[in-house]
Amino acid sequence: MQIRQKLLLGVLSVLFAGIAFAEDSGAPRFEITRFVVEGNALLQPEEIEQRVAPFTGKDKNFADVQDALEALQAAYKEQGYTAVQVLLPEQELEQGVIHIRVIEGYIAKVTVKANQHHDAENIRNSLPAIAEGQPPHSGRLAAALRVANENPSKRVTLLFKDGAKEKDIDITLDVADENPQKFFVSLDNSGTHQTGDYRLGIGYQHANLFNRDQVLTMQLITSPEKADQVKIFGAGYRIPLYRYGDMLELVAGYSDVNAGVVQDLFNVSGSGTVLGAHYNQFLDGVGDSYDHKLIYGLDYRAFSNNVTMLGAATQLIPDITVHPLSLAYHGNWHLAAGSELGFSLSVAQNLPGGSLGRSADFQALRAPATANYRIYRYGMNWAHSWSGDWQARVALQGQESPDALVPGEQFGAGGADSVRGFNEREIANDHGYRSSLEGYTPDFGSDLGSADLRLRGLAFFDNANVRRNAVLPGESAGQSISSVGVG
């Protein structure tokens, strides 16, 4: 958001009567008994008095008056009112009284511009902090814009200009948007030999349900080679709460994968159900460079394992259910031009109980495990672009826990989004980390004759390490994998 700050401290072309000039310095000295501020409606009188009182007294000069103006301007800015002018009108000094004039800006007209797929009502509803007759508040405007621009089908920029009258401010909502409905297809080789090497995904997204920017995303993933053995379905629903500047996210997923006969000994299949609700509380930004938020989450994950010996019906790996309650903090710094740093910290505490969720159920799956487990997670991402469009990215994710965890809650590494060249979750254990270093060449897609083609060369190094708590005889204490490649 780009807001033009109005700041006019006055030219100090003031006609003071009865001021004695010191012959030795030539600087005017005078007494200030009090300041009278006219035109204020946004700040409490007590706060104004507190700000300007330090500049009253005998033997004052123009610098003290200027300091009082700046102190009052700062008071407005600290409260979020940056569209305010603090002026010193021409006046005569009578009985030490200095008059200050304040012009507080108010929104007079709001115009929606360049929107093609979202109507003006939608754009206005997503920014309730922008309303005619209200003073523009930088904090509330930034928070509203931050949530509105989370929508994947539109982006709004605010443009400010003076209105027809002295206090008027006109705002233009400049919109860059696209069709909120889209279908998408994905194909990758993240499968396994037993279930098929490839995964085919088909998805649909509607990013403006009910004209309220509610986002529904659904995806179905299967194996094109063995579709009867792989069925994965996921859905997400995101509800922006513009009045509060927050967002609610709901997720649901189901997977059913049948690996068939493994090592000529076991029939292996498994399924899982995931439900989750996450509340995103966007916090006030720090200047224009730092955004952050808290995420409160409650999840339900049920893991069903069907592993039996050939010819037998007894299940070798018990089913388990977890319901972790989580709190996460996400921060993002916009550093120097072309550089951005983000990080996250979270803690998750499982809530024991319910069907297949007691400590006895956990210990049946893994002897030292407990249903009262706790997990700490962290992440970091840094990206930078140099002149000439060369780019670099560094990423780190990790997990720590003092407890012995069931397999579904362990930290996994391997796969296209982790350590490339390995199967998904090639290794997993109670705590560990994975890191990635990437370098990108400038975009050379347009050199191939298409202005819309985007191609970059890539070199990467991936690394991961996992470690185990409460190691039993015959178990490995940890594993590491790494890969290097170009693309």
C-alpha positions as CSV (number, residue, x, y, z in Angstrom):
1,M,0.0,0.0,0.0
2,Q,1.3,3.4,-0.9
3,I,-0.2,6.2,1.1
4,R,0.9,9.8,0.6
5,Q,1.5,11.4,3.9
6,K,0.4,15.0,4.2
7,L,2.7,17.0,6.4
8,L,2.8,20.8,6.5
9,L,4.6,22.2,9.6
10,G,4.1,25.8,8.5
11,V,6.5,28.3,7.3
12,L,6.8,30.1,10.6
13,S,6.1,33.4,8.9
14,V,4.5,34.6,12.1
15,L,4.0,38.2,13.2
16,F,4.8,38.4,16.9
17,A,4.0,41.7,18.6
18,G,5.9,42.8,21.6
19,I,8.9,40.4,21.2
20,A,12.2,41.6,22.4
21,F,15.2,40.8,20.3
22,A,18.4,40.0,22.2
23,E,21.0,42.4,21.0
24,D,23.8,40.0,21.3
25,S,22.4,37.2,19.2
26,G,19.6,38.8,17.1
27,A,17.3,35.7,17.9
28,P,13.8,36.5,19.1
29,R,12.9,35.3,22.6
30,F,9.5,35.2,24.0
31,E,7.2,33.5,26.6
32,I,4.8,30.7,25.6
33,T,2.0,30.3,28.2
34,R,0.0,27.7,26.2
35,F,-0.9,26.3,22.8
36,V,-4.4,26.4,21.4
37,V,-5.1,23.7,18.8
38,E,-8.0,24.3,16.5
39,G,-9.6,21.7,14.2
40,N,-8.8,18.6,16.2
41,A,-11.4,15.8,16.4
42,L,-9.3,12.6,16.3
43,L,-7.1,13.0,19.4
44,Q,-8.2,13.5,23.0
45,P,-7.6,17.0,24.3
46,E,-5.5,15.6,27.2
47,E,-3.1,13.9,24.8
48,I,-2.7,17.1,22.8
49,E,-1.9,19.0,26.0
50,Q,0.6,16.4,27.0
51,R,2.4,16.6,23.7
52,V,2.8,20.4,23.5
53,A,3.1,21.3,27.2
54,P,6.9,20.6,27.3
55,F,7.4,23.6,24.9
56,T,5.7,26.2,27.0
57,G,7.6,28.6,29.4
58,K,9.7,31.7,29.4
59,D,12.6,32.4,27.1
60,K,11.4,30.4,24.1
61,N,12.0,30.9,20.4
62,F,10.9,29.7,17.0
63,A,12.6,26.3,17.5
64,D,10.3,25.5,20.4
65,V,7.3,26.3,18.3
66,Q,8.5,24.1,15.5
67,D,9.2,21.3,18.0
68,A,5.6,21.6,19.3
69,L,4.3,21.3,15.7
70,E,6.4,18.2,15.1
71,A,5.3,16.6,18.4
72,L,1.7,17.1,17.5
73,Q,2.2,15.7,14.1
74,A,3.9,12.7,15.6
75,A,1.0,12.1,17.9
76,Y,-1.3,11.8,14.9
77,K,1.1,9.5,13.1
78,E,1.4,7.2,16.1
79,Q,-2.3,6.9,16.2
80,G,-2.4,5.9,12.6
81,Y,-3.7,9.2,11.2
82,T,-1.1,10.2,8.6
83,A,-3.4,12.3,6.4
84,V,-3.3,15.2,8.8
85,Q,-1.8,18.7,8.3
86,V,-0.5,20.6,11.3
87,L,-0.1,24.3,10.4
88,L,1.0,27.5,12.1
89,P,-1.3,30.3,10.9
90,E,-0.1,34.0,10.8
91,Q,-1.0,35.5,14.2
92,E,0.0,37.9,16.8
93,L,1.4,36.7,20.1
94,E,-1.0,37.8,22.8
95,Q,-0.4,36.8,26.5
96,G,1.9,34.1,25.3
97,V,-0.8,32.1,23.5
98,I,0.3,30.2,20.2
99,H,-2.5,29.1,17.9
100,I,-2.0,25.8,15.9
101,R,-4.4,24.8,13.1
102,V,-5.0,21.2,12.3
103,I,-6.6,20.0,9.0
104,E,-7.7,16.4,9.4
105,G,-8.3,14.5,6.2
106,Y,-11.5,12.5,5.6
107,I,-12.4,10.1,2.7
108,A,-14.7,11.9,0.3
109,K,-14.9,9.6,-2.7
110,V,-13.9,6.0,-3.4
111,T,-13.5,4.8,-7.0
112,V,-13.0,1.2,-8.2
113,K,-10.8,1.0,-11.3
114,A,-9.7,-1.8,-13.8
115,N,-11.7,-4.6,-12.2
116,Q,-12.8,-7.2,-14.8
117,H,-13.8,-10.3,-12.9
118,H,-14.9,-8.8,-9.6
119,D,-17.7,-6.2,-9.3
120,A,-17.3,-3.0,-7.4
121,E,-19.4,-4.2,-4.5
122,N,-17.0,-7.1,-4.0
123,I,-13.9,-4.9,-4.0
124,R,-15.5,-2.4,-1.6
125,N,-16.7,-5.2,0.8
126,S,-13.2,-6.6,1.0
127,L,-11.9,-3.2,2.3
128,P,-14.4,-2.1,5.0
129,A,-11.8,0.3,6.5
130,I,-12.2,2.5,3.4
131,A,-15.5,4.3,3.8
132,E,-16.7,7.8,2.9
133,G,-16.7,10.2,5.8
134,Q,-14.1,8.3,7.7
135,P,-10.5,9.4,8.4
136,P,-8.0,7.1,6.7
137,H,-6.2,5.1,9.3
138,S,-2.9,3.6,8.1
139,G,-2.9,0.6,10.4
140,R,-6.5,-0.4,9.6
141,L,-6.0,0.2,5.9
142,A,-2.8,-1.9,5.8
143,A,-4.5,-4.8,7.7
144,A,-7.6,-4.7,5.4
145,L,-5.4,-4.6,2.3
146,R,-3.3,-7.5,3.6
147,V,-6.3,-9.8,4.0
148,A,-8.0,-8.7,0.8
149,N,-4.8,-9.5,-1.2
150,E,-4.6,-13.0,0.2
151,N,-7.3,-13.9,-2.4
152,P,-5.5,-15.7,-5.3
153,S,-7.7,-14.1,-8.0
154,K,-7.2,-10.4,-7.3
155,R,-4.8,-7.7,-6.0
156,V,-5.8,-4.2,-5.0
157,T,-3.6,-1.1,-4.8
158,L,-4.6,2.1,-3.1
159,L,-4.0,5.5,-4.8
160,F,-4.7,8.7,-2.8
161,K,-5.2,12.3,-4.1
162,D,-6.6,15.5,-2.8
163,G,-10.4,16.0,-3.1
164,A,-12.4,19.0,-4.0
165,K,-12.4,20.5,-0.6
166,E,-9.6,21.2,1.9
167,K,-10.3,18.2,4.1
168,D,-11.3,15.8,1.2
169,I,-9.2,12.8,0.3
170,D,-10.2,10.7,-2.8
171,I,-9.1,7.1,-3.0
172,T,-8.9,4.9,-6.1
173,L,-8.9,1.1,-5.7
174,D,-6.8,-0.1,-8.6
175,V,-7.5,-3.7,-9.2
176,A,-5.6,-6.4,-11.1
177,D,-7.7,-9.5,-11.2
178,E,-8.4,-12.8,-13.1
179,N,-11.2,-15.3,-13.4
180,P,-11.8,-16.7,-9.9
181,Q,-12.7,-20.1,-11.3
182,K,-9.9,-22.4,-12.6
183,F,-9.2,-26.0,-13.3
184,F,-5.7,-27.4,-13.0
185,V,-3.8,-30.6,-13.7
186,S,-0.6,-31.9,-12.3
187,L,1.7,-34.8,-13.2
188,D,4.8,-35.9,-11.3
189,N,6.9,-38.9,-10.5
190,S,6.4,-38.8,-6.7
191,G,5.0,-42.4,-6.6
192,T,6.6,-45.7,-5.8
193,H,7.2,-48.9,-7.7
194,Q,4.5,-50.7,-5.8
195,T,1.8,-48.1,-6.4
196,G,3.0,-46.6,-9.7
197,D,5.8,-44.2,-10.3
198,Y,3.5,-41.3,-11.4
199,R,0.9,-39.2,-9.7
200,L,-1.9,-37.5,-11.7
201,G,-3.8,-34.7,-10.0
202,I,-7.0,-32.9,-11.2
203,G,-8.2,-29.9,-9.3
204,Y,-10.7,-27.0,-9.2
205,Q,-10.7,-23.7,-7.4
206,H,-13.3,-21.0,-7.0
207,A,-11.9,-17.9,-5.3
208,N,-15.0,-15.8,-5.0
209,L,-17.9,-17.9,-3.7
210,F,-21.1,-15.9,-2.9
211,N,-19.2,-12.8,-4.1
212,R,-17.5,-12.7,-0.7
213,D,-14.0,-13.9,-1.6
214,Q,-14.5,-17.3,0.0
215,V,-12.1,-19.8,-1.6
216,L,-12.9,-23.4,-2.3
217,T,-10.1,-25.7,-3.6
218,M,-10.5,-29.4,-4.4
219,Q,-8.0,-31.9,-5.7
220,L,-8.1,-35.6,-6.6
221,I,-4.8,-37.4,-7.0
222,T,-4.3,-41.0,-8.3
223,S,-1.8,-43.2,-10.1
224,P,-2.4,-43.2,-13.9
225,E,-0.8,-46.7,-13.9
226,K,-2.6,-48.2,-10.9
227,A,-5.6,-46.0,-10.3
228,D,-7.4,-48.7,-8.2
229,Q,-4.5,-48.6,-5.7
230,V,-4.2,-44.9,-5.1
231,K,-7.1,-42.6,-4.2
232,I,-6.2,-39.2,-2.5
233,F,-8.7,-36.4,-2.1
234,G,-8.2,-33.0,-0.6
235,A,-10.3,-29.9,0.0
236,G,-9.8,-26.5,1.5
237,Y,-12.2,-23.7,2.3
238,R,-11.0,-20.2,3.2
239,I,-13.2,-17.5,4.7
240,P,-11.8,-14.0,5.0
241,L,-13.2,-12.1,8.0
242,Y,-12.8,-8.6,6.7
243,R,-14.5,-6.9,9.6
244,Y,-11.8,-8.3,12.0
245,G,-8.9,-8.4,9.5
246,D,-8.5,-12.1,10.1
247,M,-9.1,-15.4,8.2
248,L,-10.5,-18.8,8.9
249,E,-9.2,-21.9,7.0
250,L,-10.9,-25.3,6.9
251,V,-9.2,-28.4,5.4
252,A,-10.2,-32.0,4.8
253,G,-8.5,-34.9,3.2
254,Y,-8.8,-38.6,2.6
255,S,-6.2,-41.0,1.2
256,D,-6.4,-44.8,0.4
257,V,-3.3,-46.4,-0.9
258,N,-2.8,-50.1,-1.4
259,A,0.8,-51.1,-1.9
260,G,0.0,-54.7,-2.6
261,V,2.3,-57.5,-1.6
262,V,5.7,-56.3,-0.3
263,Q,8.7,-58.6,-0.1
264,D,6.5,-61.6,-0.9
265,L,5.5,-61.6,2.8
266,F,3.1,-58.7,3.6
267,N,-0.2,-57.3,2.2
268,V,0.2,-53.5,2.8
269,S,-2.4,-50.9,2.5
270,G,-3.4,-47.8,4.5
271,S,-5.8,-44.9,4.6
272,G,-6.0,-41.7,6.4
273,T,-8.6,-39.0,7.2
274,V,-7.5,-35.4,8.0
275,L,-9.7,-32.6,9.3
276,G,-8.5,-29.2,10.4
277,A,-9.5,-25.7,11.4
278,H,-7.0,-22.8,11.5
279,Y,-7.7,-19.2,12.5
280,N,-5.3,-16.6,11.1
281,Q,-4.9,-13.5,13.2
282,F,-3.1,-10.8,11.2
283,L,-1.1,-8.6,13.5
284,D,-0.3,-4.9,13.0
285,G,2.7,-4.6,10.7
286,V,5.9,-2.9,11.7
287,G,6.4,-0.1,9.3
288,D,6.2,-1.1,5.6
289,S,8.8,-3.9,5.9
290,Y,7.5,-6.5,8.4
291,D,4.2,-8.4,8.3
292,H,3.3,-11.1,10.8
293,K,0.4,-13.2,12.1
294,L,-0.6,-15.9,14.6
295,I,-2.3,-19.1,13.6
296,Y,-4.5,-21.1,16.0
297,G,-5.2,-24.6,14.9
298,L,-7.0,-27.7,15.8
299,D,-6.6,-30.9,13.7
300,Y,-7.9,-34.4,13.6
301,R,-5.9,-37.1,11.9
302,A,-6.9,-40.8,11.8
303,F,-4.4,-43.3,10.4
304,S,-5.6,-46.7,9.4
305,N,-3.0,-49.3,8.7
306,N,-3.7,-52.6,7.1
307,V,-0.5,-54.7,7.2
308,T,-1.0,-58.5,7.4
309,M,1.1,-61.6,6.7
310,L,0.1,-63.4,3.5
311,G,-2.7,-65.8,4.2
312,A,-3.4,-64.3,7.7
313,A,-6.0,-61.9,8.9
314,T,-4.3,-60.5,12.0
315,Q,-3.3,-56.8,11.6
316,L,0.3,-56.2,12.4
317,I,0.3,-52.4,12.7
318,P,-2.5,-50.8,14.9
319,D,-4.6,-47.8,13.8
320,I,-4.1,-44.5,15.6
321,T,-5.9,-41.1,15.9
322,V,-4.3,-37.8,16.9
323,H,-5.9,-34.4,17.6
324,P,-3.1,-31.8,18.1
325,L,-3.9,-28.2,19.2
326,S,-1.4,-25.8,17.7
327,L,-0.1,-22.2,17.9
328,A,2.1,-20.8,15.1
329,Y,3.8,-17.4,14.5
330,H,4.8,-16.4,11.0
331,G,6.8,-13.3,10.1
332,N,8.0,-11.8,6.8
333,W,10.6,-9.1,6.3
334,H,10.8,-7.1,3.1
335,L,14.5,-6.3,3.3
336,A,16.5,-4.3,0.8
337,A,15.3,-4.2,-2.8
338,G,15.0,-7.7,-4.2
339,S,15.4,-9.5,-0.8
340,E,12.8,-11.1,1.4
341,L,13.2,-13.2,4.6
342,G,10.4,-15.2,6.2
343,F,10.3,-17.5,9.2
344,S,7.8,-19.5,11.3
345,L,7.8,-21.0,14.8
346,S,5.0,-23.3,16.1
347,V,4.2,-25.6,19.0
348,A,1.6,-28.5,18.8
349,Q,0.2,-30.3,21.8
350,N,-1.8,-33.4,21.3
351,L,-5.1,-33.8,23.2
352,P,-5.2,-37.4,24.4
353,G,-8.4,-39.5,24.4
354,G,-11.2,-40.6,22.1
355,S,-11.3,-43.6,19.9
356,L,-7.8,-44.9,19.2
357,G,-6.3,-41.8,20.9
358,R,-5.3,-43.1,24.3
359,S,-1.7,-43.8,25.5
360,A,-2.4,-47.5,25.4
361,D,-3.2,-47.2,21.7
362,F,0.0,-45.2,21.1
363,Q,2.1,-47.8,23.0
364,A,0.5,-50.6,21.0
365,L,1.9,-48.9,17.9
366,R,5.3,-47.9,19.4
367,A,6.3,-49.0,22.9
368,P,7.7,-45.7,24.3
369,A,5.1,-43.5,22.6
370,T,2.6,-41.3,24.6
371,A,-0.6,-39.7,23.6
372,N,0.4,-36.5,25.5
373,Y,3.2,-35.7,23.1
374,R,4.4,-32.2,22.1
375,I,6.1,-31.0,18.8
376,Y,8.0,-27.8,18.1
377,R,8.5,-26.8,14.4
378,Y,10.4,-24.1,12.7
379,G,11.1,-22.8,9.3
380,M,13.0,-20.1,7.4
381,N,13.0,-18.9,3.8
382,W,15.3,-16.3,2.2
383,A,15.1,-15.1,-1.4
384,H,17.2,-12.5,-3.2
385,S,17.4,-11.2,-6.7
386,W,20.5,-9.4,-8.0
387,S,20.9,-7.1,-11.0
388,G,20.7,-9.0,-14.2
389,D,17.8,-11.1,-12.7
390,W,20.1,-13.7,-11.1
391,Q,18.3,-15.2,-8.1
392,A,19.0,-17.3,-5.0
393,R,16.9,-19.0,-2.4
394,V,17.7,-20.7,0.9
395,A,15.1,-22.7,2.8
396,L,15.1,-24.6,6.1
397,Q,12.5,-26.6,7.9
398,G,12.7,-28.6,11.1
399,Q,11.0,-30.3,14.0
400,E,12.0,-31.0,17.5
401,S,10.2,-33.2,20.1
402,P,11.2,-34.7,23.5
403,D,8.8,-37.6,22.9
404,A,8.7,-40.8,20.9
405,L,6.2,-40.1,18.1
406,V,3.9,-42.4,16.1
407,P,4.9,-42.5,12.4
408,G,2.2,-40.1,11.2
409,E,3.6,-37.3,13.4
410,Q,7.3,-37.9,12.6
411,F,9.4,-35.5,10.5
412,G,9.8,-36.8,7.0
413,A,12.3,-35.9,4.3
414,G,12.6,-36.9,0.6
415,G,10.6,-36.0,-2.5
416,A,10.1,-33.1,-4.9
417,D,9.4,-30.5,-2.2
418,S,12.1,-31.8,0.2
419,V,15.2,-33.7,-0.9
420,R,14.9,-34.2,-4.6
421,G,15.9,-37.5,-6.1
422,F,14.4,-39.6,-3.3
423,N,10.9,-41.0,-2.8
424,E,8.4,-39.1,-0.7
425,R,9.2,-39.4,3.0
426,E,12.2,-41.6,2.2
427,I,13.3,-41.1,5.8
428,A,11.3,-40.1,8.9
429,N,11.8,-39.9,12.6
430,D,11.0,-37.9,15.8
431,H,13.0,-34.8,15.0
432,G,15.2,-33.5,12.3
433,Y,15.6,-30.9,9.6
434,R,15.8,-30.4,5.8
435,S,17.5,-27.6,4.0
436,S,17.8,-26.4,0.4
437,L,20.1,-24.0,-1.5
438,E,19.0,-22.9,-5.0
439,G,20.4,-20.7,-7.6
440,Y,18.5,-19.4,-10.7
441,T,19.7,-18.0,-14.0
442,P,17.9,-15.0,-15.6
443,D,14.7,-15.8,-17.4
444,F,15.4,-16.8,-21.0
445,G,11.9,-17.9,-22.1
446,S,11.3,-14.8,-24.2
447,D,14.6,-15.5,-26.1
448,L,12.8,-18.6,-27.5
449,G,10.3,-16.6,-29.4
450,S,7.4,-16.4,-26.9
451,A,6.8,-13.4,-24.6
452,D,4.6,-15.5,-22.3
453,L,7.2,-18.3,-21.8
454,R,9.1,-18.3,-18.5
455,L,12.2,-20.5,-18.3
456,R,15.1,-20.3,-15.8
457,G,18.1,-22.6,-15.3
458,L,18.4,-24.1,-11.7
459,A,21.1,-25.6,-9.6
460,F,20.3,-27.0,-6.2
461,F,21.7,-28.8,-3.1
462,D,19.3,-30.5,-0.7
463,N,20.1,-32.1,2.6
464,A,18.2,-33.7,5.4
465,N,18.8,-35.4,8.7
466,V,16.4,-37.2,11.1
467,R,17.0,-38.6,14.6
468,R,15.1,-40.9,16.9
469,N,14.1,-40.6,20.6
470,A,14.0,-43.6,22.9
471,V,16.0,-45.8,20.6
472,L,15.4,-49.5,21.2
473,P,17.7,-52.4,20.4
474,G,17.9,-53.0,16.6
475,E,16.6,-49.5,15.8
476,S,18.7,-46.8,13.9
477,A,19.4,-43.6,15.9
478,G,19.2,-41.5,12.8
479,Q,19.6,-41.1,9.0
480,S,20.8,-38.5,6.5
481,I,20.2,-38.0,2.8
482,S,21.3,-35.3,0.4
483,S,21.2,-34.5,-3.3
484,V,22.6,-32.1,-5.9
485,G,21.4,-31.4,-9.3
486,V,20.5,-29.0,-12.1
487,G,17.4,-28.4,-14.1
